[in-house]
Amino acid sequence: AARNYRFAPDRIEVTQGDLVRLVIRSEDNAYSFAIDEYRIVRRVPPGGTTTFEFRADRPGTFRFYSNLTNDSAHAEMEGQLVVRPQ
């Protein structure tokens, strides 16, 4: 969920090779969900939901964040995707 310029949870753990399905729900404003290393950028409409899948094909810890710029609070909205090696 995304609310008050925060992701909850702000840490997602998966295993390398997993097919990850994320359902992101905005409880107030428009947000985005981006992970640069996986070339993911999805917009989440205000009060809406965005669903997508990707394969966690490389181990490591990756920052996810909202890349919108209409409010400076987006710059502080981030979390971690942890992909554990197989």
N, CA, C and O atoms as a Maestro MAE file, in Angstrom:
{
 s_m_m2io_version
 :::
 2.0.0
}

f_m_ct {
 s_m_title
 :::
 protein
 m_atom[344] {
  # First column is atom index #
  i_m_mmod_type
  r_m_x_coord
  r_m_y_coord
  r_m_z_coord
  i_m_residue_number
  s_m_chain_name
  s_m_pdb_residue_name
  s_m_pdb_atom_name
  i_m_atomic_number
  :::
  1 25 0.845 -1.188 0.000 1 A "ALA " " N  " 7
  2 3 0.000 0.000 0.000 1 A "ALA " " CA " 6
  3 2 0.883 1.242 0.000 1 A "ALA " " C  " 6
  4 15 1.998 1.238 0.522 1 A "ALA " " O  " 8
  5 25 0.360 2.286 -0.590 2 A "ALA " " N  " 7
  6 3 1.039 3.578 -0.590 2 A "ALA " " CA " 6
  7 2 0.086 4.584 0.054 2 A "ALA " " C  " 6
  8 15 -1.060 4.740 -0.368 2 A "ALA " " O  " 8
  9 25 0.589 5.262 1.086 3 A "ARG " " N  " 7
  10 3 -0.236 6.243 1.785 3 A "ARG " " CA " 6
  11 2 0.665 7.238 2.502 3 A "ARG " " C  " 6
  12 15 1.700 6.864 3.053 3 A "ARG " " O  " 8
  13 25 0.270 8.493 2.492 4 A "ASN " " N  " 7
  14 3 1.041 9.546 3.165 4 A "ASN " " CA " 6
  15 2 2.517 9.528 2.763 4 A "ASN " " C  " 6
  16 15 3.400 9.731 3.597 4 A "ASN " " O  " 8
  17 25 2.771 9.283 1.484 5 A "TYR " " N  " 7
  18 3 4.129 9.277 0.937 5 A "TYR " " CA " 6
  19 2 5.026 8.233 1.594 5 A "TYR " " C  " 6
  20 15 6.207 8.474 1.844 5 A "TYR " " O  " 8
  21 25 4.440 7.065 1.869 6 A "ARG " " N  " 7
  22 3 5.175 5.917 2.421 6 A "ARG " " CA " 6
  23 2 4.654 4.633 1.767 6 A "ARG " " C  " 6
  24 15 3.472 4.524 1.442 6 A "ARG " " O  " 8
  25 25 5.549 3.675 1.583 7 A "PHE " " N  " 7
  26 3 5.164 2.333 1.158 7 A "PHE " " CA " 6
  27 2 5.037 1.457 2.400 7 A "PHE " " C  " 6
  28 15 5.837 1.571 3.329 7 A "PHE " " O  " 8
  29 25 4.043 0.593 2.417 8 A "ALA " " N  " 7
  30 3 3.894 -0.375 3.507 8 A "ALA " " CA " 6
  31 2 3.524 -1.728 2.903 8 A "ALA " " C  " 6
  32 15 2.428 -1.877 2.363 8 A "ALA " " O  " 8
  33 25 4.408 -2.707 2.984 9 A "PRO " " N  " 7
  34 3 5.690 -2.666 3.683 9 A "PRO " " CA " 6
  35 2 6.725 -1.911 2.858 9 A "PRO " " C  " 6
  36 15 6.536 -1.689 1.662 9 A "PRO " " O  " 8
  37 25 7.807 -1.525 3.501 10 A "ASP " " N  " 7
  38 3 8.878 -0.832 2.787 10 A "ASP " " CA " 6
  39 2 10.075 -1.755 2.538 10 A "ASP " " C  " 6
  40 15 11.146 -1.305 2.131 10 A "ASP " " O  " 8
  41 25 9.876 -3.044 2.787 11 A "ARG " " N  " 7
  42 3 10.903 -4.054 2.495 11 A "ARG " " CA " 6
  43 2 10.197 -5.291 1.958 11 A "ARG " " C  " 6
  44 15 9.269 -5.809 2.580 11 A "ARG " " O  " 8
  45 25 10.641 -5.756 0.801 12 A "ILE " " N  " 7
  46 3 10.084 -6.942 0.155 12 A "ILE " " CA " 6
  47 2 11.228 -7.917 -0.043 12 A "ILE " " C  " 6
  48 15 12.261 -7.555 -0.606 12 A "ILE " " O  " 8
  49 25 11.058 -9.152 0.414 13 A "GLU " " N  " 7
  50 3 12.096 -10.173 0.268 13 A "GLU " " CA " 6
  51 2 11.588 -11.310 -0.596 13 A "GLU " " C  " 6
  52 15 10.494 -11.831 -0.377 13 A "GLU " " O  " 8
  53 25 12.396 -11.693 -1.586 14 A "VAL " " N  " 7
  54 3 12.074 -12.796 -2.486 14 A "VAL " " CA " 6
  55 2 13.358 -13.584 -2.732 14 A "VAL " " C  " 6
  56 15 14.435 -13.190 -2.284 14 A "VAL " " O  " 8
  57 25 13.231 -14.698 -3.448 15 A "THR " " N  " 7
  58 3 14.389 -15.515 -3.805 15 A "THR " " CA " 6
  59 2 14.661 -15.367 -5.294 15 A "THR " " C  " 6
  60 15 13.733 -15.265 -6.096 15 A "THR " " O  " 8
  61 25 15.923 -15.357 -5.653 16 A "GLN " " N  " 7
  62 3 16.315 -15.245 -7.052 16 A "GLN " " CA " 6
  63 2 15.574 -16.293 -7.876 16 A "GLN " " C  " 6
  64 15 15.497 -17.456 -7.483 16 A "GLN " " O  " 8
  65 25 15.038 -15.887 -9.002 17 A "GLY " " N  " 7
  66 3 14.279 -16.782 -9.871 17 A "GLY " " CA " 6
  67 2 12.783 -16.719 -9.643 17 A "GLY " " C  " 6
  68 15 12.012 -17.197 -10.475 17 A "GLY " " O  " 8
  69 25 12.354 -16.136 -8.526 18 A "ASP " " N  " 7
  70 3 10.918 -16.021 -8.255 18 A "ASP " " CA " 6
  71 2 10.236 -15.122 -9.276 18 A "ASP " " C  " 6
  72 15 10.806 -14.132 -9.734 18 A "ASP " " O  " 8
  73 25 8.999 -15.488 -9.626 19 A "LEU " " N  " 7
  74 3 8.129 -14.594 -10.368 19 A "LEU " " CA " 6
  75 2 7.407 -13.761 -9.319 19 A "LEU " " C  " 6
  76 15 6.625 -14.291 -8.531 19 A "LEU " " O  " 8
  77 25 7.665 -12.468 -9.307 20 A "VAL " " N  " 7
  78 3 7.131 -11.571 -8.275 20 A "VAL " " CA " 6
  79 2 5.921 -10.860 -8.842 20 A "VAL " " C  " 6
  80 15 5.995 -10.228 -9.895 20 A "VAL " " O  " 8
  81 25 4.813 -10.965 -8.144 21 A "ARG " " N  " 7
  82 3 3.587 -10.261 -8.537 21 A "ARG " " CA " 6
  83 2 3.301 -9.221 -7.465 21 A "ARG " " C  " 6
  84 15 3.062 -9.564 -6.307 21 A "ARG " " O  " 8
  85 25 3.326 -7.958 -7.849 22 A "LEU " " N  " 7
  86 3 3.059 -6.870 -6.913 22 A "LEU " " CA " 6
  87 2 1.710 -6.235 -7.225 22 A "LEU " " C  " 6
  88 15 1.380 -5.961 -8.379 22 A "LEU " " O  " 8
  89 25 0.958 -6.014 -6.186 23 A "VAL " " N  " 7
  90 3 -0.299 -5.278 -6.265 23 A "VAL " " CA " 6
  91 2 -0.109 -4.064 -5.369 23 A "VAL " " C  " 6
  92 15 -0.013 -4.195 -4.149 23 A "VAL " " O  " 8
  93 25 -0.055 -2.890 -5.970 24 A "ILE " " N  " 7
  94 3 0.193 -1.668 -5.210 24 A "ILE " " CA " 6
  95 2 -1.085 -0.844 -5.208 24 A "ILE " " C  " 6
  96 15 -1.630 -0.510 -6.260 24 A "ILE " " O  " 8
  97 25 -1.543 -0.530 -4.028 25 A "ARG " " N  " 7
  98 3 -2.794 0.207 -3.840 25 A "ARG " " CA " 6
  99 2 -2.491 1.574 -3.235 25 A "ARG " " C  " 6
  100 15 -1.816 1.671 -2.210 25 A "ARG " " O  " 8
  101 25 -2.989 2.620 -3.872 26 A "SER " " N  " 7
  102 3 -2.881 3.963 -3.304 26 A "SER " " CA " 6
  103 2 -4.089 4.200 -2.410 26 A "SER " " C  " 6
  104 15 -5.227 3.943 -2.804 26 A "SER " " O  " 8
  105 25 -3.837 4.683 -1.223 27 A "GLU " " N  " 7
  106 3 -4.934 4.979 -0.305 27 A "GLU " " CA " 6
  107 2 -5.257 6.468 -0.269 27 A "GLU " " C  " 6
  108 15 -6.147 6.893 0.467 27 A "GLU " " O  " 8
  109 25 -4.527 7.273 -1.073 28 A "ASP " " N  " 7
  110 3 -4.827 8.706 -1.093 28 A "ASP " " CA " 6
  111 2 -4.428 9.366 -2.415 28 A "ASP " " C  " 6
  112 15 -5.307 9.660 -3.226 28 A "ASP " " O  " 8
  113 25 -3.147 9.608 -2.660 29 A "ASN " " N  " 7
  114 3 -2.661 10.363 -3.815 29 A "ASN " " CA " 6
  115 2 -2.167 9.451 -4.933 29 A "ASN " " C  " 6
  116 15 -2.118 8.229 -4.785 29 A "ASN " " O  " 8
  117 25 -1.804 10.069 -6.048 30 A "ALA " " N  " 7
  118 3 -1.124 9.341 -7.119 30 A "ALA " " CA " 6
  119 2 0.326 9.110 -6.690 30 A "ALA " " C  " 6
  120 15 0.953 9.973 -6.076 30 A "ALA " " O  " 8
  121 25 0.842 7.924 -7.029 31 A "TYR " " N  " 7
  122 3 2.226 7.574 -6.742 31 A "TYR " " CA " 6
  123 2 2.791 6.851 -7.950 31 A "TYR " " C  " 6
  124 15 2.087 6.604 -8.929 31 A "TYR " " O  " 8
  125 25 4.055 6.520 -7.871 32 A "SER " " N  " 7
  126 3 4.636 5.594 -8.834 32 A "SER " " CA " 6
  127 2 5.469 4.589 -8.049 32 A "SER " " C  " 6
  128 15 5.764 4.784 -6.870 32 A "SER " " O  " 8
  129 25 5.840 3.515 -8.730 33 A "PHE " " N  " 7
  130 3 6.689 2.493 -8.135 33 A "PHE " " CA " 6
  131 2 7.786 2.230 -9.147 33 A "PHE " " C  " 6
  132 15 7.511 1.808 -10.269 33 A "PHE " " O  " 8
  133 25 9.028 2.478 -8.757 34 A "ALA " " N  " 7
  134 3 10.147 2.332 -9.684 34 A "ALA " " CA " 6
  135 2 11.283 1.544 -9.042 34 A "ALA " " C  " 6
  136 15 11.600 1.729 -7.866 34 A "ALA " " O  " 8
  137 25 11.897 0.654 -9.843 35 A "ILE " " N  " 7
  138 3 13.133 -0.029 -9.470 35 A "ILE " " CA " 6
  139 2 14.046 0.094 -10.688 35 A "ILE " " C  " 6
  140 15 13.822 -0.566 -11.702 35 A "ILE " " O  " 8
  141 25 15.051 0.919 -10.592 36 A "ASP " " N  " 7
  142 3 15.915 1.199 -11.742 36 A "ASP " " CA " 6
  143 2 16.573 -0.048 -12.312 36 A "ASP " " C  " 6
  144 15 16.576 -0.236 -13.529 36 A "ASP " " O  " 8
  145 25 17.130 -0.902 -11.464 37 A "GLU " " N  " 7
  146 3 17.874 -2.072 -11.932 37 A "GLU " " CA " 6
  147 2 16.998 -3.072 -12.688 37 A "GLU " " C  " 6
  148 15 17.510 -3.847 -13.496 37 A "GLU " " O  " 8
  149 25 15.710 -3.067 -12.444 38 A "TYR " " N  " 7
  150 3 14.788 -3.950 -13.144 38 A "TYR " " CA " 6
  151 2 13.998 -3.207 -14.227 38 A "TYR " " C  " 6
  152 15 13.111 -3.777 -14.862 38 A "TYR " " O  " 8
  153 25 14.330 -1.934 -14.427 39 A "ARG " " N  " 7
  154 3 13.656 -1.105 -15.429 39 A "ARG " " CA " 6
  155 2 12.140 -1.127 -15.251 39 A "ARG " " C  " 6
  156 15 11.383 -1.264 -16.212 39 A "ARG " " O  " 8
  157 25 11.727 -0.991 -14.013 40 A "ILE " " N  " 7
  158 3 10.301 -0.975 -13.673 40 A "ILE " " CA " 6
  159 2 9.907 0.443 -13.297 40 A "ILE " " C  " 6
  160 15 10.541 1.071 -12.449 40 A "ILE " " O  " 8
  161 25 8.865 0.938 -13.927 41 A "VAL " " N  " 7
  162 3 8.228 2.187 -13.524 41 A "VAL " " CA " 6
  163 2 6.739 2.009 -13.790 41 A "VAL " " C  " 6
  164 15 6.315 1.841 -14.933 41 A "VAL " " O  " 8
  165 25 5.957 2.048 -12.726 42 A "ARG " " N  " 7
  166 3 4.501 1.909 -12.845 42 A "ARG " " CA " 6
  167 2 3.827 3.044 -12.086 42 A "ARG " " C  " 6
  168 15 4.257 3.416 -10.995 42 A "ARG " " O  " 8
  169 25 2.793 3.575 -12.660 43 A "ARG " " N  " 7
  170 3 2.031 4.642 -12.015 43 A "ARG " " CA " 6
  171 2 0.859 4.020 -11.256 43 A "ARG " " C  " 6
  172 15 0.236 3.064 -11.718 43 A "ARG " " O  " 8
  173 25 0.578 4.580 -10.089 44 A "VAL " " N  " 7
  174 3 -0.537 4.135 -9.253 44 A "VAL " " CA " 6
  175 2 -1.495 5.322 -9.125 44 A "VAL " " C  " 6
  176 15 -1.135 6.335 -8.526 44 A "VAL " " O  " 8
  177 25 -2.705 5.215 -9.674 45 A "PRO " " N  " 7
  178 3 -3.628 6.356 -9.624 45 A "PRO " " CA " 6
  179 2 -4.155 6.605 -8.212 45 A "PRO " " C  " 6
  180 15 -4.162 5.688 -7.390 45 A "PRO " " O  " 8
  181 25 -4.593 7.825 -7.919 46 A "PRO " " N  " 7
  182 3 -5.121 8.117 -6.576 46 A "PRO " " CA " 6
  183 2 -6.311 7.212 -6.261 46 A "PRO " " C  " 6
  184 15 -7.281 7.153 -7.018 46 A "PRO " " O  " 8
  185 25 -6.221 6.515 -5.142 47 A "GLY " " N  " 7
  186 3 -7.293 5.607 -4.735 47 A "GLY " " CA " 6
  187 2 -7.402 4.358 -5.588 47 A "GLY " " C  " 6
  188 15 -8.363 3.601 -5.450 47 A "GLY " " O  " 8
  189 25 -6.429 4.124 -6.475 48 A "GLY " " N  " 7
  190 3 -6.480 2.989 -7.393 48 A "GLY " " CA " 6
  191 2 -5.430 1.942 -7.095 48 A "GLY " " C  " 6
  192 15 -4.695 2.030 -6.111 48 A "GLY " " O  " 8
  193 25 -5.376 0.942 -7.972 49 A "THR " " N  " 7
  194 3 -4.464 -0.189 -7.817 49 A "THR " " CA " 6
  195 2 -3.727 -0.439 -9.123 49 A "THR " " C  " 6
  196 15 -4.292 -0.279 -10.205 49 A "THR " " O  " 8
  197 25 -2.470 -0.830 -9.017 50 A "THR " " N  " 7
  198 3 -1.666 -1.245 -10.163 50 A "THR " " CA " 6
  199 2 -1.083 -2.616 -9.847 50 A "THR " " C  " 6
  200 15 -0.535 -2.832 -8.766 50 A "THR " " O  " 8
  201 25 -1.204 -3.540 -10.794 51 A "THR " " N  " 7
  202 3 -0.695 -4.897 -10.622 51 A "THR " " CA " 6
  203 2 0.276 -5.202 -11.760 51 A "THR " " C  " 6
  204 15 -0.008 -4.897 -12.919 51 A "THR " " O  " 8
  205 25 1.422 -5.802 -11.434 52 A "PHE " " N  " 7
  206 3 2.378 -6.202 -12.456 52 A "PHE " " CA " 6
  207 2 3.249 -7.327 -11.912 52 A "PHE " " C  " 6
  208 15 3.287 -7.582 -10.709 52 A "PHE " " O  " 8
  209 25 3.955 -7.999 -12.836 53 A "GLU " " N  " 7
  210 3 4.841 -9.108 -12.487 53 A "GLU " " CA " 6
  211 2 6.212 -8.892 -13.109 53 A "GLU " " C  " 6
  212 15 6.347 -8.241 -14.145 53 A "GLU " " O  " 8
  213 25 7.219 -9.448 -12.462 54 A "PHE " " N  " 7
  214 3 8.564 -9.469 -13.024 54 A "PHE " " CA " 6
  215 2 9.317 -10.642 -12.411 54 A "PHE " " C  " 6
  216 15 8.973 -11.123 -11.332 54 A "PHE " " O  " 8
  217 25 10.345 -11.091 -13.115 55 A "ARG " " N  " 7
  218 3 11.182 -12.185 -12.632 55 A "ARG " " CA " 6
  219 2 12.367 -11.586 -11.865 55 A "ARG " " C  " 6
  220 15 13.092 -10.747 -12.400 55 A "ARG " " O  " 8
  221 25 12.559 -12.011 -10.630 56 A "ALA " " N  " 7
  222 3 13.683 -11.544 -9.802 56 A "ALA " " CA " 6
  223 2 14.911 -12.349 -10.212 56 A "ALA " " C  " 6
  224 15 15.260 -13.340 -9.570 56 A "ALA " " O  " 8
  225 25 15.557 -11.914 -11.281 57 A "ASP " " N  " 7
  226 3 16.610 -12.729 -11.887 57 A "ASP " " CA " 6
  227 2 18.023 -12.417 -11.413 57 A "ASP " " C  " 6
  228 15 18.976 -13.043 -11.875 57 A "ASP " " O  " 8
  229 25 18.178 -11.458 -10.497 58 A "ARG " " N  " 7
  230 3 19.527 -11.173 -9.992 58 A "ARG " " CA " 6
  231 2 19.473 -10.893 -8.494 58 A "ARG " " C  " 6
  232 15 18.594 -10.172 -8.022 58 A "ARG " " O  " 8
  233 25 20.411 -11.465 -7.753 59 A "PRO " " N  " 7
  234 3 20.415 -11.247 -6.306 59 A "PRO " " CA " 6
  235 2 20.931 -9.861 -5.961 59 A "PRO " " C  " 6
  236 15 21.671 -9.243 -6.727 59 A "PRO " " O  " 8
  237 25 20.527 -9.391 -4.805 60 A "GLY " " N  " 7
  238 3 21.005 -8.097 -4.320 60 A "GLY " " CA " 6
  239 2 19.906 -7.350 -3.595 60 A "GLY " " C  " 6
  240 15 18.798 -7.858 -3.420 60 A "GLY " " O  " 8
  241 25 20.224 -6.146 -3.179 61 A "THR " " N  " 7
  242 3 19.266 -5.262 -2.526 61 A "THR " " CA " 6
  243 2 19.069 -4.060 -3.434 61 A "THR " " C  " 6
  244 15 20.026 -3.374 -3.792 61 A "THR " " O  " 8
  245 25 17.830 -3.815 -3.798 62 A "PHE " " N  " 7
  246 3 17.498 -2.788 -4.770 62 A "PHE " " CA " 6
  247 2 16.511 -1.793 -4.169 62 A "PHE " " C  " 6
  248 15 15.542 -2.181 -3.517 62 A "PHE " " O  " 8
  249 25 16.761 -0.540 -4.390 63 A "ARG " " N  " 7
  250 3 15.888 0.535 -3.890 63 A "ARG " " CA " 6
  251 2 14.652 0.637 -4.785 63 A "ARG " " C  " 6
  252 15 14.759 0.649 -6.011 63 A "ARG " " O  " 8
  253 25 13.470 0.709 -4.148 64 A "PHE " " N  " 7
  254 3 12.288 1.093 -4.910 64 A "PHE " " CA " 6
  255 2 11.787 2.418 -4.358 64 A "PHE " " C  " 6
  256 15 11.993 2.728 -3.185 64 A "PHE " " O  " 8
  257 25 11.126 3.199 -5.212 65 A "TYR " " N  " 7
  258 3 10.774 4.561 -4.844 65 A "TYR " " CA " 6
  259 2 9.661 5.085 -5.743 65 A "TYR " " C  " 6
  260 15 9.314 4.464 -6.747 65 A "TYR " " O  " 8
  261 25 9.112 6.224 -5.374 66 A "SER " " N  " 7
  262 3 8.167 6.936 -6.220 66 A "SER " " CA " 6
  263 2 8.940 8.012 -6.965 66 A "SER " " C  " 6
  264 15 9.607 8.839 -6.342 66 A "SER " " O  " 8
  265 25 8.858 8.011 -8.305 67 A "ASN " " N  " 7
  266 3 9.633 8.980 -9.078 67 A "ASN " " CA " 6
  267 2 8.815 10.195 -9.521 67 A "ASN " " C  " 6
  268 15 9.263 10.964 -10.372 67 A "ASN " " O  " 8
  269 25 7.633 10.373 -8.957 68 A "LEU " " N  " 7
  270 3 6.842 11.552 -9.298 68 A "LEU " " CA " 6
  271 2 7.487 12.798 -8.699 68 A "LEU " " C  " 6
  272 15 8.190 12.721 -7.691 68 A "LEU " " O  " 8
  273 25 7.243 13.931 -9.321 69 A "THR " " N  " 7
  274 3 7.887 15.170 -8.882 69 A "THR " " CA " 6
  275 2 6.886 16.275 -8.539 69 A "THR " " C  " 6
  276 15 7.287 17.405 -8.263 69 A "THR " " O  " 8
  277 25 5.596 15.962 -8.554 70 A "ASN " " N  " 7
  278 3 4.593 17.004 -8.293 70 A "ASN " " CA " 6
  279 2 4.550 17.434 -6.828 70 A "ASN " " C  " 6
  280 15 3.941 18.454 -6.502 70 A "ASN " " O  " 8
  281 25 5.185 16.673 -5.947 71 A "ASP " " N  " 7
  282 3 5.269 17.033 -4.527 71 A "ASP " " CA " 6
  283 2 6.629 16.567 -4.029 71 A "ASP " " C  " 6
  284 15 7.046 15.446 -4.319 71 A "ASP " " O  " 8
  285 25 7.319 17.413 -3.289 72 A "SER " " N  " 7
  286 3 8.667 17.066 -2.819 72 A "SER " " CA " 6
  287 2 8.669 15.849 -1.898 72 A "SER " " C  " 6
  288 15 9.714 15.223 -1.726 72 A "SER " " O  " 8
  289 25 7.541 15.501 -1.308 73 A "ALA " " N  " 7
  290 3 7.475 14.334 -0.415 73 A "ALA " " CA " 6
  291 2 7.733 13.027 -1.161 73 A "ALA " " C  " 6
  292 15 8.128 12.037 -0.545 73 A "ALA " " O  " 8
  293 25 7.515 13.005 -2.481 74 A "HIS " " N  " 7
  294 3 7.804 11.782 -3.254 74 A "HIS " " CA " 6
  295 2 9.277 11.398 -3.138 74 A "HIS " " C  " 6
  296 15 9.605 10.212 -3.155 74 A "HIS " " O  " 8
  297 25 10.159 12.371 -3.020 75 A "ALA " " N  " 7
  298 3 11.597 12.104 -2.955 75 A "ALA " " CA " 6
  299 2 11.986 11.293 -1.731 75 A "ALA " " C  " 6
  300 15 13.035 10.649 -1.728 75 A "ALA " " O  " 8
  301 25 11.166 11.313 -0.697 76 A "GLU " " N  " 7
  302 3 11.462 10.568 0.526 76 A "GLU " " CA " 6
  303 2 10.773 9.205 0.572 76 A "GLU " " C  " 6
  304 15 10.934 8.458 1.537 76 A "GLU " " O  " 8
  305 25 10.014 8.886 -0.461 77 A "MET " " N  " 7
  306 3 9.215 7.659 -0.477 77 A "MET " " CA " 6
  307 2 10.037 6.540 -1.107 77 A "MET " " C  " 6
  308 15 10.235 6.517 -2.322 77 A "MET " " O  " 8
  309 25 10.517 5.609 -0.275 78 A "GLU " " N  " 7
  310 3 11.338 4.528 -0.801 78 A "GLU " " CA " 6
  311 2 11.281 3.292 0.086 78 A "GLU " " C  " 6
  312 15 10.785 3.321 1.212 78 A "GLU " " O  " 8
  313 25 11.806 2.212 -0.466 79 A "GLY " " N  " 7
  314 3 11.895 0.948 0.258 79 A "GLY " " CA " 6
  315 2 12.972 0.093 -0.372 79 A "GLY " " C  " 6
  316 15 13.748 0.566 -1.202 79 A "GLY " " O  " 8
  317 25 13.019 -1.191 0.033 80 A "GLN " " N  " 7
  318 3 14.044 -2.111 -0.472 80 A "GLN " " CA " 6
  319 2 13.412 -3.402 -0.968 80 A "GLN " " C  " 6
  320 15 12.534 -3.980 -0.328 80 A "GLN " " O  " 8
  321 25 13.887 -3.832 -2.127 81 A "LEU " " N  " 7
  322 3 13.605 -5.168 -2.636 81 A "LEU " " CA " 6
  323 2 14.863 -5.991 -2.380 81 A "LEU " " C  " 6
  324 15 15.932 -5.671 -2.899 81 A "LEU " " O  " 8
  325 25 14.738 -7.040 -1.588 82 A "VAL " " N  " 7
  326 3 15.869 -7.916 -1.302 82 A "VAL " " CA " 6
  327 2 15.655 -9.221 -2.060 82 A "VAL " " C  " 6
  328 15 14.671 -9.925 -1.831 82 A "VAL " " O  " 8
  329 25 16.582 -9.540 -2.966 83 A "VAL " " N  " 7
  330 3 16.527 -10.785 -3.736 83 A "VAL " " CA " 6
  331 2 17.643 -11.673 -3.225 83 A "VAL " " C  " 6
  332 15 18.822 -11.430 -3.483 83 A "VAL " " O  " 8
  333 25 17.248 -12.719 -2.487 84 A "ARG " " N  " 7
  334 3 18.218 -13.663 -1.931 84 A "ARG " " CA " 6
  335 2 18.704 -14.624 -3.014 84 A "ARG " " C  " 6
  336 15 17.905 -15.054 -3.846 84 A "ARG " " O  " 8
  337 25 19.992 -14.972 -3.027 85 A "PRO " " N  " 7
  338 3 20.497 -15.938 -4.011 85 A "PRO " " CA " 6
  339 2 19.837 -17.305 -3.818 85 A "PRO " " C  " 6
  340 15 19.435 -17.661 -2.711 85 A "PRO " " O  " 8
  341 25 19.735 -18.050 -4.893 86 A "GLN " " N  " 7
  342 3 19.149 -19.407 -4.823 86 A "GLN " " CA " 6
  343 2 20.012 -20.335 -4.010 86 A "GLN " " C  " 6
  344 15 19.674 -21.508 -3.848 86 A "GLN " " O  " 8
  :::
 }
 m_bond[343] {
  # First column is bond index #
  i_m_from
  i_m_to
  i_m_order
  :::
  1 1 2 1
  2 2 3 1
  3 3 4 2
  4 3 5 1
  5 5 6 1
  6 6 7 1
  7 7 8 2
  8 7 9 1
  9 9 10 1
  10 10 11 1
  11 11 12 2
  12 11 13 1
  13 13 14 1
  14 14 15 1
  15 15 16 2
  16 15 17 1
  17 17 18 1
  18 18 19 1
  19 19 20 2
  20 19 21 1
  21 21 22 1
  22 22 23 1
  23 23 24 2
  24 23 25 1
  25 25 26 1
  26 26 27 1
  27 27 28 2
  28 27 29 1
  29 29 30 1
  30 30 31 1
  31 31 32 2
  32 31 33 1
  33 33 34 1
  34 34 35 1
  35 35 36 2
  36 35 37 1
  37 37 38 1
  38 38 39 1
  39 39 40 2
  40 39 41 1
  41 41 42 1
  42 42 43 1
  43 43 44 2
  44 43 45 1
  45 45 46 1
  46 46 47 1
  47 47 48 2
  48 47 49 1
  49 49 50 1
  50 50 51 1
  51 51 52 2
  52 51 53 1
  53 53 54 1
  54 54 55 1
  55 55 56 2
  56 55 57 1
  57 57 58 1
  58 58 59 1
  59 59 60 2
  60 59 61 1
  61 61 62 1
  62 62 63 1
  63 63 64 2
  64 63 65 1
  65 65 66 1
  66 66 67 1
  67 67 68 2
  68 67 69 1
  69 69 70 1
  70 70 71 1
  71 71 72 2
  72 71 73 1
  73 73 74 1
  74 74 75 1
  75 75 76 2
  76 75 77 1
  77 77 78 1
  78 78 79 1
  79 79 80 2
  80 79 81 1
  81 81 82 1
  82 82 83 1
  83 83 84 2
  84 83 85 1
  85 85 86 1
  86 86 87 1
  87 87 88 2
  88 87 89 1
  89 89 90 1
  90 90 91 1
  91 91 92 2
  92 91 93 1
  93 93 94 1
  94 94 95 1
  95 95 96 2
  96 95 97 1
  97 97 98 1
  98 98 99 1
  99 99 100 2
  100 99 101 1
  101 101 102 1
  102 102 103 1
  103 103 104 2
  104 103 105 1
  105 105 106 1
  106 106 107 1
  107 107 108 2
  108 107 109 1
  109 109 110 1
  110 110 111 1
  111 111 112 2
  112 111 113 1
  113 113 114 1
  114 114 115 1
  115 115 116 2
  116 115 117 1
  117 117 118 1
  118 118 119 1
  119 119 120 2
  120 119 121 1
  121 121 122 1
  122 122 123 1
  123 123 124 2
  124 123 125 1
  125 125 126 1
  126 126 127 1
  127 127 128 2
  128 127 129 1
  129 129 130 1
  130 130 131 1
  131 131 132 2
  132 131 133 1
  133 133 134 1
  134 134 135 1
  135 135 136 2
  136 135 137 1
  137 137 138 1
  138 138 139 1
  139 139 140 2
  140 139 141 1
  141 141 142 1
  142 142 143 1
  143 143 144 2
  144 143 145 1
  145 145 146 1
  146 146 147 1
  147 147 148 2
  148 147 149 1
  149 149 150 1
  150 150 151 1
  151 151 152 2
  152 151 153 1
  153 153 154 1
  154 154 155 1
  155 155 156 2
  156 155 157 1
  157 157 158 1
  158 158 159 1
  159 159 160 2
  160 159 161 1
  161 161 162 1
  162 162 163 1
  163 163 164 2
  164 163 165 1
  165 165 166 1
  166 166 167 1
  167 167 168 2
  168 167 169 1
  169 169 170 1
  170 170 171 1
  171 171 172 2
  172 171 173 1
  173 173 174 1
  174 174 175 1
  175 175 176 2
  176 175 177 1
  177 177 178 1
  178 178 179 1
  179 179 180 2
  180 179 181 1
  181 181 182 1
  182 182 183 1
  183 183 184 2
  184 183 185 1
  185 185 186 1
  186 186 187 1
  187 187 188 2
  188 187 189 1
  189 189 190 1
  190 190 191 1
  191 191 192 2
  192 191 193 1
  193 193 194 1
  194 194 195 1
  195 195 196 2
  196 195 197 1
  197 197 198 1
  198 198 199 1
  199 199 200 2
  200 199 201 1
  201 201 202 1
  202 202 203 1
  203 203 204 2
  204 203 205 1
  205 205 206 1
  206 206 207 1
  207 207 208 2
  208 207 209 1
  209 209 210 1
  210 210 211 1
  211 211 212 2
  212 211 213 1
  213 213 214 1
  214 214 215 1
  215 215 216 2
  216 215 217 1
  217 217 218 1
  218 218 219 1
  219 219 220 2
  220 219 221 1
  221 221 222 1
  222 222 223 1
  223 223 224 2
  224 223 225 1
  225 225 226 1
  226 226 227 1
  227 227 228 2
  228 227 229 1
  229 229 230 1
  230 230 231 1
  231 231 232 2
  232 231 233 1
  233 233 234 1
  234 234 235 1
  235 235 236 2
  236 235 237 1
  237 237 238 1
  238 238 239 1
  239 239 240 2
  240 239 241 1
  241 241 242 1
  242 242 243 1
  243 243 244 2
  244 243 245 1
  245 245 246 1
  246 246 247 1
  247 247 248 2
  248 247 249 1
  249 249 250 1
  250 250 251 1
  251 251 252 2
  252 251 253 1
  253 253 254 1
  254 254 255 1
  255 255 256 2
  256 255 257 1
  257 257 258 1
  258 258 259 1
  259 259 260 2
  260 259 261 1
  261 261 262 1
  262 262 263 1
  263 263 264 2
  264 263 265 1
  265 265 266 1
  266 266 267 1
  267 267 268 2
  268 267 269 1
  269 269 270 1
  270 270 271 1
  271 271 272 2
  272 271 273 1
  273 273 274 1
  274 274 275 1
  275 275 276 2
  276 275 277 1
  277 277 278 1
  278 278 279 1
  279 279 280 2
  280 279 281 1
  281 281 282 1
  282 282 283 1
  283 283 284 2
  284 283 285 1
  285 285 286 1
  286 286 287 1
  287 287 288 2
  288 287 289 1
  289 289 290 1
  290 290 291 1
  291 291 292 2
  292 291 293 1
  293 293 294 1
  294 294 295 1
  295 295 296 2
  296 295 297 1
  297 297 298 1
  298 298 299 1
  299 299 300 2
  300 299 301 1
  301 301 302 1
  302 302 303 1
  303 303 304 2
  304 303 305 1
  305 305 306 1
  306 306 307 1
  307 307 308 2
  308 307 309 1
  309 309 310 1
  310 310 311 1
  311 311 312 2
  312 311 313 1
  313 313 314 1
  314 314 315 1
  315 315 316 2
  316 315 317 1
  317 317 318 1
  318 318 319 1
  319 319 320 2
  320 319 321 1
  321 321 322 1
  322 322 323 1
  323 323 324 2
  324 323 325 1
  325 325 326 1
  326 326 327 1
  327 327 328 2
  328 327 329 1
  329 329 330 1
  330 330 331 1
  331 331 332 2
  332 331 333 1
  333 333 334 1
  334 334 335 1
  335 335 336 2
  336 335 337 1
  337 337 338 1
  338 338 339 1
  339 339 340 2
  340 339 341 1
  341 341 342 1
  342 342 343 1
  343 343 344 2
  :::
 }
}
